[in-house]
Amino acid sequence: MKLLEDVPSAVAHRPPPRRTRLTLGVAAVFLLVAAVLGVVLVASSGGAGDTAADRDPRPSGTLADWTTAITDVCTTVAAEQPIMAEGPEARLDVANLGAVQAGTSALVAAVHDVPLPAEEAEQAQASATVAAGDQAAQAWTALTDSTAEAPPEQVAQAAELTAGFVAGMTQLGVNCAPIG
């Protein structure tokens, strides 16, 4: 009997082993998957399917408000993009293609940032002018993206589209004198 008395009758419980590595591993995998998913979502939302019209602010105000804001845009772009203030002759020089493309794109982007007028007829007038700017920007981008030397006819056509864009804004009451 003495032997049974030396053996404890109850089993001693040990605390469960800590699973620190497993927990950290699962958390790391979860964060990695979330990061990859976030990058994919951000990349797909800002992709090529995003048109200028999708980025434009909601219409508000009047045509007079729009023209005042666009006058400020013309002044700002002329100061930031000096090639735009040099006049139409500078746009015809093939050596200025990159600068003119950047200036035209900056002007068009800044015009897109101004909300169109709320009234439908005024909105249609302003939208037509904005569309002319989009055409001008696309023409310059096509010239600068091409690996071949830009033909003078295409440079002249792009310069004409830019001049038409500026003239369209001027007809609506915008003072775009800084941009020649």
Sequence and secondary structure as in RCSB ss.txt:
>XXXX:A:sequence
MKLLEDVPSAVAHRPPPRRTRLTLGVAAVFLLVAAVLGVVLVASSGGAGDTAADRDPRPSGTLADWTTAITDVCT
TVAAEQPIMAEGPEARLDVANLGAVQAGTSALVAAVHDVPLPAEEAEQAQASATVAAGDQAAQAWTALTDSTAEA
PPEQVAQAAELTAGFVAGMTQLGVNCAPIG
>XXXX:A:secstr
 HHHHHS SS         HHHHHHHHHHHHHHHHHHHHHHHHHHTSTT  HHHHS    S HHHHHHHHHHHHH
HHHHH HHHHS HHHHH GGGHHHHHHHHHHHHHHHHTS   SSHHHHHHHHHHHHHHHHHHHHHHHHHH SS  
 HHHHHHHHHHHHHHHHHHHHTT   TT  
